């Protein structure tokens, strides 16, 4: 399944993972800016992109960790443009994974 990636001339272009980083992610349902693409998830068995990851916002300049990361499935991406990625997902379908330190604190029993 190939995603439509558009340029200013409405032509398809190739896009590397490095090119996806720091692109704004906009939800087309309500026009909300969800954040910037920070990472991607890859299925190593099929060598395909599964999802894009938006890191959660920092709490108190990062001293208190960060909010949950938002993971958007690849099927929810509508268009990848020059500066933005348009997604069509509801907040419930935007699955979140715990932050980096939450699993660590869970292991310590905090």
Secondary structure, DSSP 8 states (H G I E B T S, - for coil): ----BB-TTS-B----HHHHTT-EEEETTT--EEEE--EEEEETTTTEEEEEEE---BSGGGTT-B--EEEEEGGGEEEE-SSEEEE---TTTSEEE--HHHHHHHHHT-
